[in-house]
């Protein structure tokens, strides 16, 4: 990434362009439930799970439940 202090790198130019949007002020995708806005619709849609009480993703080791699959992976 060519933004200062951002050390992200991408193998495909498409991914770099998509990532670069997150550095800008243009955030046309608002959350319907809170005041957060997002540069990418995918990020807004992923954010929506934080408003849900449903925890659809399960850790196969401890059986802990999580709202997002990436949270299970980090866990």
Secondary structure as UniProt FT lines:
FT   TURN            4..5
FT   HELIX           13..20
FT   HELIX           21..23
FT   STRAND          29..30
FT   STRAND          37..38
FT   HELIX           41..47
FT   HELIX           48..51
FT   STRAND          57..58
FT   TURN            60..62
FT   STRAND          65..66
FT   HELIX           69..74
//
